[in-house]
């Protein structure tokens, strides 16, 4: 139990020393606004602080969307709705065709059974069908 306390206290002290040391300060990104100090990909990745704050002020979470962005989102929604509508219509048509074929087959089987029943039970004395006019 005492070893765990010693280990935890040493780890906490090392963490505090590293947090307040100059090593961590050197790892932070500096604001170099001079063009000659910037080389390679750094100027493409980072922007000056003033531009970044302007960007976030312009496009905060509650700021209204631009009209073009709104139109693009609406076009995406409309195309997805149209695709969903076409898919549902296609599924409905396939199901209706299936039901119609099943109904036709059932009617055909029923009429065949009825015809076989009439043939089997026909006694030859009476006409097969009564025609009432």
SVG drawing of the C-alpha trace seen along z (x, -y; Angstrom):
<svg xmlns="http://www.w3.org/2000/svg" viewBox="-85 -41 98 80">
<polyline fill="none" stroke="black" stroke-width="0.4" points="0.0,0.0 2.8,-2.4 4.5,-1.7 1.4,-2.7 1.2,-6.0 4.9,-6.7 4.4,-5.8 1.3,-8.0 3.0,-11.0 6.1,-10.7 4.0,-10.5 2.0,-13.6 5.2,-15.5 6.8,-14.6 3.6,-15.7 3.6,-19.1 7.3,-19.6 6.8,-18.9 3.7,-21.2 5.5,-24.2 8.9,-23.6 10.2,-25.5 10.1,-22.3 6.4,-22.5 6.5,-26.2 8.9,-25.4 6.5,-22.9 3.7,-25.5 3.1,-27.0 4.5,-30.5 2.9,-33.3 5.6,-34.1 4.0,-36.8 7.3,-37.3 7.2,-35.9 10.9,-35.0 10.8,-32.8 8.0,-30.7 9.2,-27.8 7.5,-24.8 4.0,-23.7 3.8,-25.9 2.4,-29.0 -0.2,-26.8 -1.3,-25.2 -1.4,-28.2 -2.8,-31.6 -2.2,-34.7 -4.3,-35.1 -6.2,-38.1 -7.4,-36.4 -8.4,-33.3 -10.4,-35.4 -12.1,-37.3 -13.0,-34.0 -14.6,-32.6 -16.4,-35.9 -17.8,-35.8 -18.8,-32.1 -19.8,-31.4 -22.2,-28.6 -25.2,-30.9 -24.3,-32.9 -26.7,-32.6 -25.7,-30.5 -24.8,-32.0 -27.5,-31.8 -25.4,-29.6 -24.7,-27.1 -28.4,-27.0 -29.3,-26.4 -26.7,-23.6 -28.1,-21.9 -31.6,-22.2 -30.5,-20.6 -28.9,-17.7 -32.1,-17.2 -34.3,-17.4 -32.1,-14.8 -32.1,-12.5 -35.9,-12.8 -36.3,-12.2 -34.1,-9.1 -36.1,-7.8 -39.4,-8.5 -38.2,-6.6 -37.0,-3.7 -40.3,-3.4 -42.2,-3.7 -40.1,-0.9 -40.6,1.3 -44.4,0.6 -44.6,1.5 -42.7,4.7 -44.9,5.7 -48.1,4.9 -46.8,7.0 -46.1,9.8 -49.5,9.6 -51.2,9.5 -49.4,12.6 -50.2,14.4 -53.9,13.5 -54.0,14.6 -52.4,17.9 -54.8,18.4 -57.8,17.6 -56.5,20.0 -56.1,22.8 -59.5,22.1 -61.2,22.2 -59.3,25.4 -60.5,27.0 -64.1,25.9 -63.9,27.3 -62.6,30.6 -65.3,30.7 -68.0,30.1 -66.5,32.7 -66.3,35.3 -69.9,34.7 -71.6,34.2 -74.3,36.9 -75.2,36.2 -78.9,35.6 -79.0,31.9 -77.3,29.2 -74.0,28.1 -74.8,24.4 -78.1,22.8 -78.6,19.7 -81.2,17.4 -82.3,14.7"/>
</svg>
